[in-house]
Amino acid sequence: MDHSLKIYFFFLLLLSIIPSSDQQHPLDSLNPTEFVRVRAIVNQSYPLSRNNLTFQYIGLNEPDKQVLISWLEKVNNLPTPPPPPSREAFVIARINHGTHELVVDLSHDEIVSDRVYEGNGYPLLTFEEQNGANQLVYGSAPFLASIAKRGLKVKEVVCGSFTVGWFGEMRRTGRIVRVMCYYLDGTVNLYMRPIEGITVTVDLEAMKVVHFKDRLVVPTPKGDGTDYRESRQKAPFGPELKRITVVQPDGPSFTIDGGRVRWANWDFHLSFDARAGPIVSLAAVYDTEKQQFRRVMYRGFVSELFVPYMDLTEEWYYRTFFDAGEYGYGLCAVPLEPLRDCPANAVFRSAFVTGGDGTPIEIPNVFCIFERNAGDIMWRHTETMIPSGLVTEVRPDVSLVVRMVSTVGNYDYINDWEFKQIGSIKVKVGLSGLLEVRGTQYTHKDQIHEEVYGTLLAENTLGAHHDHFLTYYLDLDVDGESNSFVKSKLQTVRVNDPCSPRKSYWKVVSETARTESDAKVKLGSDSADLLVVNPNKRTKMGNFVGYRLIPGSVAGPLLTDDDFPQIRGDFTEYNVWVTPYNKSEKWAGGTYVDQSRGDDTLATWTSRNRRIENKDIVLWYTLGFHHVPYQEDFPLMPTISTGFELRPANFFENNPVLKVKAPNINLLQIIDLFACELDLNRANILSNAPRVLPHALSTRVHFLRVDPIFGVQVVDLNIREYPVKLVLGPKPGPQSQALLFPSQFEQVRVLSHDGCTDGQHLEYLFFGYDVPLIRIRAM
């Protein structure tokens, strides 16, 4: 029997004992079982014994929007929910050196569409292809000779694959990458030690070296001082902070059911995609006055990330990367580190991608979800004009954060979707990681008398100038699908009335965009509010309900329009675009970005100038950084962040958080603990109770903590300030729920003490930082 058929029948047997996905939400990410089915179905149609097959991308082929919305309405309104829409997978595969787009129906285990793509560009790279190309150089005699010529050890050389872009070539060059190499030898910070002057070109289809060039020899930057691992750091160290803890004694306020997340007044769906990373869908906010959830956003995600470098040298000019379309923003996601990437109260979720052979691969802890209480203020006022006394009301700002980190080569992108009780969605991206640096002969700035396209950061080390542009796809459905885009500009008005002491004021002039060309916005030139409104719904005051886009820092491209990287990245020309909804228009740089030619981009689609007024529209927002490296970015960059906010604009009748109560954080009771040992060598300190003893008690506490997230933990805490020891042991029972940290203890007040015999009572109050008052009762 054909090997692929054996695999197919094995998977059919496997599926017979695995529960079906009928209960899944239609927008849930493909699960491992579904990936296995897709692989088996495609392999059955293209047996590996007769075909060269690699899976470049497998993801959910989301249902048509109207089909899904109709299903959701029936689920919410009918006593018996209807079955969900059929699950389908969208597959991009390289089959016999051609690109196939396949739609796999998972309800019937069959391919329902198989189209060969013949346009410009290639699909995103797989890790297997990149690793295979990287390994080829170690078998190249010219490469090994070049390494020896530089006096370097081959075993300390590591290499990476770089896409080559497009620079006006009329003929297609095939799927190639350029391999650039780095030197370790005492450090893990390989990007600070580039081996310059060597270029190796690899054909990914033939998997062979097709070109080699050793153009020049420059010193390899030193490794001293570049290792960023904590264990390798040497004195002097920076000031050490006291411990800070995050405690939610009652557990989280959010719930997760599959991909559905509910918290406070928010309800949304979270999924994962190998190209986009996190996808937030069906975001709705609860209106307490209307007593219902109201729609805000149908779907939102990172559509593309364009990173052009400004170095024009032969080994660098082509470094103009499209990280989502060439490498996969989700494919490059990394596991998050508890207590480092995310706070102690975070809940983690895993996700799956596939390898080049279609095998599912788990990325553990790819998301963390947590409530943030950073001491910010949601609203406040102190009234001082009332004669009877001050009136002060304050509400702390608590929000929900969904986080993912994507490490694309040298850069780490920290992605946050933050949901706020005021009805806002704040989106933030932080950039950290390592710079791309070029080796050079220069060791001091005064030696440089030519254009070097960067900053001298250390001896023989130039940090290259570059940009980062992230384009977000935001399908807003503000109280429904039919929306309009409104630009509200602030206009200065000259006062001509001689009776007025004022000479000027400003007013709001609003313009509704009728077509796509009307909606293009370059930020920074004019003051304006940018709104998506529902022209069919008004508040009681007569205002159109809406949401406004509040940008963060603004940056736009500085490359000329005829420069080839900018032709491919022309979707960054404007910060804001608006298009009519089209299921096929998801990727701002086009579906096939590797060696693309700019003929299938957001800018291309909008050239049709379609009507967008009172339509189902999509808002595209591009945020950017112009990165001029500084020495503080060496050898590793501190995080720099920007983002934007989607904020209600006449969406509610009044302040939606006026009646929000502050969380109860004043008292934490710990019960069902008993004292098993009490050593009172200095009992006279306790004799005059009650008495405040700042930092005066040496305490060792043992008890079990039962937590719905972290499970059962044995907590062993120590405070050594005075020779009085109290040992508490666990009394079995699920109510022993608490977690104390020594850093929280400021004062200890002894309320009573009668010894440590059975039936006698001992009570302490601990005043702390995060939990102001903690009471321990020991019986």
C-alpha positions in Angstrom: 0.0 0.0 0.0 1.2 3.6 -0.7 2.8 5.1 2.3 0.6 8.2 2.2 -2.5 6.1 2.1 -1.3 4.2 5.2 -0.9 7.5 7.0 -4.4 8.6 5.8 -6.1 5.4 7.1 -4.2 5.7 10.4 -5.5 9.2 10.9 -9.0 8.1 10.1 -8.7 5.5 12.8 -7.3 8.1 15.2 -10.1 10.5 14.5 -12.7 7.9 15.3 -11.7 8.0 18.9 -11.1 11.7 19.2 -14.2 13.9 19.9 -15.4 15.9 16.9 -15.0 19.6 16.7 -18.7 20.2 16.4 -18.8 22.1 19.7 -16.0 24.5 18.7 -16.6 28.1 18.1 -16.5 28.9 14.3 -13.6 31.3 14.8 -11.5 29.0 17.0 -8.0 28.3 15.8 -7.4 25.0 14.1 -6.6 22.4 16.8 -4.0 19.6 16.5 -6.6 17.1 15.4 -7.7 19.4 12.6 -4.1 20.0 11.5 -3.6 16.2 11.3 -6.8 15.8 9.2 -5.7 18.6 6.8 -2.3 17.0 6.4 -3.9 13.6 5.7 -6.4 14.9 3.3 -3.8 16.9 1.2 -1.4 14.0 1.3 -4.1 11.7 0.0 -4.6 13.9 -3.0 -0.8 14.5 -3.5 0.9 11.3 -2.3 4.4 12.0 -1.1 5.8 9.1 -3.2 5.0 11.0 -6.3 5.0 14.7 -5.2 7.3 17.2 -3.7 5.1 18.8 -1.1 5.6 21.3 1.7 3.0 23.2 3.8 3.9 26.9 3.9 0.8 27.9 5.8 -2.3 26.2 7.3 -4.9 28.3 9.0 -8.6 28.7 9.6 -10.7 29.6 6.5 -13.1 31.7 8.5 -16.8 31.5 7.6 -18.4 34.2 5.6 -19.1 37.2 7.8 -22.9 37.3 7.2 -23.2 33.5 7.8 -21.4 33.8 11.1 -23.4 36.8 12.3 -26.6 35.1 11.4 -25.6 32.0 13.3 -24.6 34.1 16.3 -28.0 35.9 16.3 -29.8 32.5 16.2 -27.6 31.1 19.0 -28.5 34.1 21.2 -32.2 34.1 20.4 -33.4 30.6 19.7 -34.1 28.0 22.4 -32.2 25.3 20.5 -29.0 26.6 19.0 -28.4 25.7 15.3 -25.2 23.8 14.3 -22.2 26.1 13.6 -21.0 26.8 10.1 -18.7 24.2 8.6 -15.1 24.2 9.6 -12.6 24.8 6.8 -8.9 25.2 6.6 -7.0 27.4 4.2 -3.7 25.9 3.0 -0.9 27.3 1.0 1.4 24.5 -0.2 4.4 24.2 -2.5 3.6 21.2 -4.7 6.1 20.2 -7.3 7.6 23.7 -7.2 4.3 25.4 -7.7 2.1 27.4 -5.2 -1.3 25.9 -4.5 -4.1 27.5 -2.6 -6.3 24.8 -1.1 -9.6 25.0 0.9 -10.1 21.9 2.9 -13.7 21.1 4.2 -13.2 19.5 7.6 -16.9 18.5 7.8 -16.5 16.2 4.9 -12.8 15.6 4.9 -12.2 16.8 1.3 -10.5 19.5 -0.7 -13.2 21.8 -2.1 -10.9 24.2 -3.9 -7.4 23.8 -5.4 -6.1 26.8 -7.2 -2.5 27.2 -8.6 -1.2 30.7 -7.9 0.8 32.1 -10.8 1.3 35.7 -9.8 4.3 37.5 -8.4 5.7 36.6 -5.0 6.1 33.5 -2.9 4.5 32.3 0.4 6.1 32.7 3.8 9.2 30.6 4.6 9.1 27.5 6.8 11.6 27.0 9.6 12.7 23.8 8.0 13.6 25.7 4.8 15.6 28.3 6.7 17.4 25.8 8.8 18.2 23.7 5.7 19.7 26.8 3.9 21.7 27.7 7.0 23.3 24.3 7.3 24.3 24.2 3.6 27.1 26.8 4.2 29.0 24.4 6.4 29.5 22.1 3.4 30.7 24.9 1.1 34.5 24.9 0.6 34.7 28.6 -0.4 32.8 29.5 2.7 35.0 27.4 5.0 38.1 29.0 3.4 36.7 32.5 4.1 36.1 31.7 7.7 39.6 30.3 8.0 41.0 33.4 6.3 39.5 35.5 9.1 41.0 33.4 11.8 37.6 32.2 13.1 36.5 28.8 14.4 33.8 27.2 12.3 32.2 25.6 15.4 31.5 29.1 16.7 29.7 30.2 13.5 25.9 30.4 13.3 24.0 31.5 10.3 20.5 33.0 9.4 18.5 33.2 6.2 17.3 36.5 4.8 14.7 37.2 2.2 16.1 39.1 -0.8 13.3 41.5 -1.8 12.7 42.8 -5.3 14.6 45.5 -7.1 13.0 45.8 -10.5 14.1 42.5 -12.0 11.8 41.6 -14.8 12.4 37.8 -14.6 11.4 35.8 -11.5 14.5 34.7 -9.7 13.0 31.6 -8.0 12.7 31.1 -4.2 16.1 32.1 -2.9 17.5 33.4 0.4 20.8 35.0 1.3 22.6 33.4 4.3 24.5 35.7 6.6 26.6 34.4 9.5 27.7 35.5 13.0 30.3 34.5 15.5 29.7 33.3 19.1 32.9 32.4 20.9 32.0 33.4 24.5 28.7 35.1 24.0 25.2 34.2 23.0 24.6 37.7 21.5 25.4 36.6 18.0 23.9 39.7 16.4 26.6 41.9 17.9 29.2 39.8 16.1 28.4 39.8 12.4 30.9 38.2 9.9 30.9 40.9 7.2 31.7 40.7 3.5 30.5 37.1 2.9 27.3 36.5 0.9 25.9 33.0 0.3 22.8 32.6 -1.9 20.7 29.4 -1.5 18.0 28.1 -3.9 15.3 26.8 -1.5 13.7 24.6 -4.1 16.9 22.8 -5.1 18.3 23.4 -1.6 21.8 24.2 -2.8 24.2 27.1 -2.8 23.9 28.9 -6.1 26.2 31.9 -5.5 29.0 32.8 -3.2 31.0 36.0 -2.7 33.6 37.2 -0.3 33.9 40.9 -1.0 35.9 42.3 1.8 37.3 41.5 5.3 36.5 43.8 8.2 37.2 43.1 11.9 34.6 41.0 13.6 33.3 43.0 16.6 34.5 41.8 20.0 32.3 39.6 22.2 33.3 41.3 25.5 30.4 42.9 27.2 27.8 41.7 24.8 26.3 38.7 26.7 22.9 39.7 28.2 22.3 36.6 30.3 21.7 37.4 33.9 24.0 34.7 35.1 26.9 36.2 33.1 26.7 39.8 34.5 29.4 41.0 36.7 29.6 43.8 39.4 29.0 46.6 39.6 25.2 46.1 39.5 22.4 48.6 39.5 20.3 49.3 42.6 18.2 46.3 43.7 14.5 46.9 44.3 12.4 45.3 47.0 10.0 42.7 45.9 6.7 43.7 44.4 3.9 41.2 44.3 0.5 40.9 42.6 -2.1 39.0 44.6 -5.7 38.2 43.6 -6.9 36.3 46.7 -10.3 35.7 45.2 -8.9 34.6 41.8 -9.3 36.3 38.5 -12.4 38.3 37.5 -12.3 36.9 33.9 -13.5 33.6 32.5 -12.2 31.7 29.5 -14.4 29.3 27.7 -12.4 27.9 24.7 -11.6 31.0 22.8 -14.2 33.2 24.5 -13.0 35.6 27.1 -15.4 37.5 29.4 -14.3 40.2 31.8 -16.1 43.1 33.5 -18.1 44.7 30.7 -16.2 43.0 27.8 -16.9 39.8 25.8 -14.6 38.8 23.0 -13.1 35.9 21.2 -9.3 35.2 21.1 -7.6 33.0 18.5 -4.1 32.4 17.0 -2.8 32.4 13.5 0.6 31.5 12.2 0.8 34.6 10.1 -1.0 37.2 12.2 -0.4 36.0 15.8 -3.3 37.0 18.1 -6.7 37.7 16.5 -9.3 39.4 18.6 -12.9 38.9 17.3 -16.5 39.7 18.2 -15.5 42.3 20.8 -18.6 43.6 22.4 -19.1 45.9 25.4 -21.9 45.8 27.9 -24.1 48.9 28.2 -25.5 49.1 31.8 -28.2 51.6 30.8 -29.4 49.5 27.8 -28.8 46.2 29.7 -27.2 44.6 26.6 -23.9 43.9 24.9 -23.2 46.1 22.0 -20.9 45.3 19.1 -17.6 47.2 18.7 -15.1 45.1 16.6 -15.7 42.1 14.4 -12.0 41.3 13.9 -8.6 42.8 14.6 -5.0 41.7 14.1 -1.5 42.7 12.9 -1.7 42.5 9.1 1.9 43.3 8.2 5.2 44.5 9.7 7.5 46.3 7.3 11.1 46.8 8.4 13.3 48.5 5.8 17.0 49.0 6.7 18.8 52.1 5.3 22.2 50.6 4.8 23.1 50.5 1.0 26.2 48.3 1.2 26.2 45.2 -1.0 25.5 42.8 1.9 22.7 45.0 3.4 20.7 46.9 0.7 18.2 44.1 0.3 17.3 43.9 4.0 13.8 45.2 3.7 11.7 42.7 5.6 8.0 42.0 5.8 7.9 40.0 9.0 4.3 38.8 8.9 4.2 37.8 5.2 7.7 36.4 4.9 8.4 34.8 8.3 5.1 34.6 10.0 4.3 36.9 13.0 2.6 34.0 14.8 5.0 31.4 13.6 7.8 33.4 15.4 5.8 33.6 18.6 7.7 32.4 21.7 6.7 30.9 25.1 6.2 33.6 27.7 8.1 33.4 31.0 5.9 33.5 34.1 6.8 36.3 36.5 9.1 37.9 33.9 7.0 38.4 30.7 3.7 38.4 32.7 2.8 39.1 36.3 1.9 36.5 38.9 -1.8 36.7 38.3 -1.5 35.9 34.6 -3.3 32.9 33.0 -1.4 31.2 30.1 -2.7 29.7 26.9 -0.9 27.6 24.3 -1.3 27.5 20.6 -0.4 25.4 17.6 1.3 25.9 14.3 2.5 23.3 11.8 5.9 22.3 10.4 6.7 22.1 6.7 5.3 18.6 6.7 2.0 19.6 8.2 2.7 18.2 11.7 1.2 20.2 14.5 3.7 21.9 16.8 2.7 23.3 20.2 3.9 26.8 21.3 3.3 26.6 25.1 2.4 29.8 27.0 2.0 31.8 23.8 -0.6 34.1 25.4 -0.9 35.4 28.8 -4.1 37.0 30.1 -4.1 39.1 33.2 -5.8 41.9 35.0 -3.6 45.0 35.3 -3.8 47.3 38.4 -0.8 49.5 38.0 -2.0 52.3 40.3 -3.5 54.3 37.5 -6.7 56.3 38.1 -9.8 55.6 36.0 -11.5 58.8 37.2 -11.4 61.1 40.2 -12.5 64.5 41.5 -11.9 66.5 44.7 -14.5 69.2 45.2 -13.1 72.1 47.3 -15.8 74.7 46.8 -18.5 73.2 49.1 -18.4 75.0 52.5 -19.3 71.9 54.5 -16.1 70.1 53.5 -14.1 68.2 50.8 -15.8 65.7 48.6 -13.4 63.2 47.0 -14.3 60.3 44.8 -11.7 58.1 43.1 -11.9 54.9 41.0 -8.8 52.8 40.3 -8.2 51.8 36.7 -8.2 48.0 36.3 -8.0 46.6 32.8 -7.6 43.2 31.1 -4.5 42.5 29.0 -3.9 39.9 26.3 -0.1 39.6 25.6 2.0 37.7 23.0 5.7 38.1 22.1 6.9 37.5 18.6 10.7 37.1 18.2 11.5 37.7 14.5 15.2 37.1 14.3 16.9 39.8 16.4 13.8 41.7 17.4 11.3 40.9 20.1 7.8 42.5 19.6 5.7 42.7 22.7 2.0 42.8 21.6 -0.7 43.9 24.1 -4.5 44.1 23.5 -5.8 45.9 26.6 -9.5 46.1 27.4 -10.6 49.0 29.7 -13.8 49.4 31.6 -14.5 52.8 30.0 -15.1 50.9 26.8 -11.7 51.4 25.2 -9.4 49.0 23.5 -5.8 50.0 23.7 -3.3 48.3 21.4 0.4 48.6 22.2 3.5 47.1 20.7 6.9 47.2 22.5 10.2 46.7 20.7 13.1 45.1 22.4 15.7 42.5 21.6 18.9 43.1 19.6 19.9 45.5 16.9 21.1 44.4 13.5 24.7 45.8 13.4 27.3 45.9 10.7 31.0 45.2 11.3 33.4 48.0 10.5 37.0 49.0 10.8 36.1 52.2 12.8 36.7 52.4 16.5 35.8 56.0 17.1 33.4 58.5 15.5 36.1 60.9 14.6 37.5 58.4 12.2 34.4 58.4 10.1 34.3 60.7 7.0 31.9 58.8 4.8 28.2 57.7 4.9 28.0 54.7 7.2 24.2 54.5 7.4 24.2 54.2 11.2 25.6 55.0 14.6 29.0 53.7 16.0 27.8 51.9 19.1 31.0 50.1 20.1 34.4 49.4 18.6 33.9 47.9 15.1 30.1 48.0 15.5 27.7 50.2 13.5 23.9 50.1 14.4 22.0 50.5 11.1 19.2 53.1 10.7 15.9 51.4 10.0 12.1 51.6 10.3 9.3 49.6 11.8 5.8 49.9 10.4 3.0 47.8 11.8 -0.3 47.8 10.0 -3.4 46.7 11.9 -6.5 45.3 10.3 -9.5 46.6 12.4 -12.9 45.5 11.2 -15.0 47.8 13.4 -18.7 47.1 13.6 -19.9 49.9 15.8 -23.4 48.9 16.9 -23.7 46.9 13.6 -22.0 46.4 10.3 -23.1 49.6 8.5 -20.6 52.3 9.5 -19.1 55.5 8.1 -15.7 57.1 8.5 -15.7 60.7 9.7 -12.8 63.1 9.9 -13.4 65.9 12.4 -10.8 68.6 12.0 -10.2 71.4 14.4 -10.4 74.7 12.5 -9.3 78.1 13.8 -11.9 80.8 13.5 -11.1 84.5 13.5 -13.5 86.6 15.6 -14.7 89.8 13.8 -17.2 90.9 16.4 -15.9 94.1 17.9 -18.0 93.5 21.0 -16.0 90.3 21.9 -12.7 90.7 23.8 -11.5 87.4 22.1 -9.8 87.4 18.8 -10.1 83.7 17.9 -11.4 80.3 18.8 -11.5 76.8 17.2 -14.4 74.8 16.1 -15.0 71.2 14.8 -15.6 70.7 11.1 -16.6 67.2 10.3 -16.4 65.4 6.9 -17.8 62.0 6.1 -15.7 60.0 3.7 -17.7 58.8 0.7 -15.0 56.8 -1.1 -11.7 55.2 -0.2 -9.7 58.1 -1.5 -11.6 60.4 0.9 -10.5 58.3 3.8 -6.7 58.3 3.4 -5.0 60.2 6.2 -1.5 61.2 6.9 -1.3 62.0 10.5 0.7 64.9 11.9 -0.2 67.7 9.6 -3.7 68.6 11.0 -5.4 68.2 14.3 -8.3 65.9 13.8 -10.5 63.3 15.4 -10.9 60.1 13.4 -14.2 58.3 14.0 -16.1 55.3 12.8 -19.7 56.0 13.4 -23.0 54.2 12.8 -25.1 56.7 10.8 -28.2 54.7 11.5 -28.1 55.0 15.3 -28.1 58.1 17.5 -27.9 58.9 21.2 -30.8 60.6 23.0 -29.0 63.8 22.3 -29.0 63.2 18.5 -25.3 62.3 18.1 -24.2 59.4 15.9 -22.8 56.6 18.0 -19.2 55.9 17.3 -15.7 55.0 18.2 -12.7 57.2 17.6 -9.1 56.3 16.8 -6.6 57.9 19.1 -3.1 57.5 17.6 0.1 57.2 19.5 3.4 58.5 18.2 3.2 59.2 14.4 5.8 58.2 11.8 5.5 57.8 8.0 7.9 56.4 5.4 10.8 58.6 4.3 11.7 56.5 1.2 10.8 57.9 -2.2 7.8 56.5 -3.9 9.9 55.0 -6.7 12.2 53.1 -4.4 11.5 49.4 -4.8 11.1 48.6 -1.1 8.6 51.4 -0.8 6.7 50.1 -3.9 6.3 46.8 -2.1 5.5 48.6 1.2 3.2 51.4 -0.3 0.5 50.5 2.3 2.6 52.6 4.7 2.2 55.8 2.7 -0.9 56.8 4.8 -1.4 56.1 8.5 -5.1 55.5 8.0 -7.0 53.7 5.1 -10.6 52.6 5.0 -11.9 49.9 2.7 -15.2 48.1 2.2 -15.2 44.7 3.9 -13.8 42.0 1.6 -13.0 38.6 3.1 -10.0 38.2 0.7 -8.4 41.5 1.7 -6.6 40.7 4.9 -2.9 41.1 4.3 -1.8 44.8 3.6 1.3 43.7 1.8 -0.5 41.0 -0.2 -0.9 37.3 0.3 2.5 36.4 -1.3 5.1 38.9 0.0 8.4 37.2 -0.5 9.8 38.9 -3.6 6.5 40.6 -4.2 6.3 43.6 -6.6 3.7 45.8 -4.9 0.8 44.7 -7.3 -1.4 43.2 -4.6 -1.4 45.6 -1.6 -3.8 47.7 0.4 -2.8 50.7 -1.8 -3.6 48.7 -4.9 -7.1 47.7 -3.6 -8.0 51.2 -2.7 -7.1 52.5 -6.2 -10.6 51.2 -7.2 -11.9 54.0 -5.0 -15.0 52.0 -3.8 -17.8 53.6 -1.9 -17.5 53.3 1.9 -20.3 55.5 3.3 -22.8 53.6 5.4 -21.1 50.3 4.5 -19.5 47.4 6.2 -16.0 49.0 6.4 -12.5 48.0 7.6 -10.1 50.5 9.2 -6.4 50.0 8.6 -4.0 51.8 10.9 -0.2 52.0 10.5 2.0 53.0 13.4 5.7 53.4 13.0 9.1 53.9 14.4 12.1 55.6 12.8 14.9 53.9 14.7 18.2 55.8 15.0 20.3 53.6 17.2 22.0 55.0 20.3 24.7 53.5 22.6 22.0 52.7 25.2 20.6 50.2 22.6 23.9 48.2 22.9 24.2 45.3 23.5 20.5 44.9 24.0 17.7 47.4 23.6 15.5 48.6 26.4 11.8 48.3 25.3 10.4 51.3 23.4 6.6 51.3 22.9 3.8 53.0 21.0 0.2 52.1 20.1 -3.2 53.5 19.7 -6.6 53.5 21.3 -10.1 52.8 20.1 -12.3 54.9 22.4 -16.1 55.4 22.6 -17.3 58.6 21.0 -21.0 59.2 21.8 -21.4 55.5 22.0 -22.8 55.7 25.6 -25.4 58.1 26.9 -23.0 59.2 29.7 -19.9 58.0 31.5 -20.1 54.2 31.4 -18.0 53.8 34.5 -19.8 56.2 36.8 -21.3 53.4 38.8 -18.3 51.0 38.7 -17.3 50.0 42.2 -13.7 49.8 43.3 -12.4 46.3 43.9 -12.5 45.3 47.5 -8.8 45.1 48.5 -8.9 46.2 52.1 -9.2 43.0 54.0 -8.0 39.5 53.3 -9.0 36.9 55.8 -7.0 33.7 56.2 -9.0 31.0 58.0 -8.7 27.4 58.9 -5.1 27.7 60.0 -3.8 26.5 63.4 -0.7 27.2 65.4 1.5 24.1 65.8 4.5 25.7 67.4 5.2 29.0 69.1 8.7 29.9 70.5 8.5 32.9 72.7 12.1 33.5 73.8 11.2 37.2 74.1 7.6 36.8 75.2 7.7 40.0 77.2 7.4 41.9 73.9 4.0 40.5 73.5 2.8 41.0 77.0 1.4 44.5 76.5 -0.9 43.8 73.7 -2.1 45.4 71.5 1.2 46.9 70.5 2.8 47.9 67.1 6.1 46.1 66.4 7.5 47.5 63.1 9.8 44.8 61.6 10.1 43.2 65.0 8.9 39.6 64.5 10.9 36.7 63.1 8.2 34.6 61.5 8.2 31.4 59.5 4.8 30.5 58.0 3.8 27.2 56.4 0.4 26.6 54.9 -1.2 25.2 51.8 -2.7 27.5 49.2 -5.5 26.2 47.0 -5.8 28.3 43.9 -8.0 27.7 40.8 -5.2 28.7 38.5 -1.9 27.6 40.0 -3.2 24.5 41.9 -2.1 23.6 45.4 1.1 25.2 46.6 3.1 24.9 49.8 4.0 28.4 50.9 7.1 28.8 53.1 7.7 32.4 54.1 10.4 33.9 56.3 10.9 37.2 58.1 14.0 37.3 60.2 14.0 40.5 62.3 13.6 39.2 65.8 14.1 35.9 67.7 10.4 35.1 68.0 9.2 32.2 65.8 5.7 31.4 64.8 5.0 28.2 62.8 1.6 27.7 61.3 0.6 24.4 59.8 -2.2 23.6 57.3 -5.5 22.4 58.5 -7.0 20.3 55.7 -9.8 22.0 53.8 -10.3 24.0 50.6 -10.7 27.3 52.5 -7.0 27.7 53.2 -6.7 30.1 50.3 -4.2 32.9 50.5 -0.7 33.8 49.5 1.5 36.1 51.6 4.9 37.6 50.7 7.5 38.9 53.1 7.7 42.1 51.1 4.2 42.9 52.1 4.9 43.0 55.8 5.4 46.5 57.2 4.0 46.2 60.6 2.8 43.5 62.9 0.2 44.3 65.5 -0.4 41.7 68.2 -4.0 41.7 69.2 -4.0 38.9 71.7 -1.9 36.0 72.9 -2.7 33.2 75.3 0.0 30.7 74.5 -0.2 27.8 72.1 -2.4 25.2 73.5 -5.3 23.5 71.9 -8.4 25.6 71.6 -6.6 28.9 72.4 -6.7 31.8 70.1 -3.8 33.7 68.4 -4.5 36.6 66.0 -2.1 38.9 64.1 -2.7 41.7 61.6 -0.2 42.2 58.8 -0.1 45.6 57.1 1.3 45.2 53.6 2.0 47.0 50.3 -0.4 45.3 47.8 -2.8 43.9 50.4 -3.2 46.7 53.0 -4.6 44.6 55.7 -4.1 40.8 56.1 -5.6 39.0 59.1 -4.3 35.6 60.2 -6.3 33.7 62.8 -4.7 30.6 64.3 -6.9 28.3 66.4 
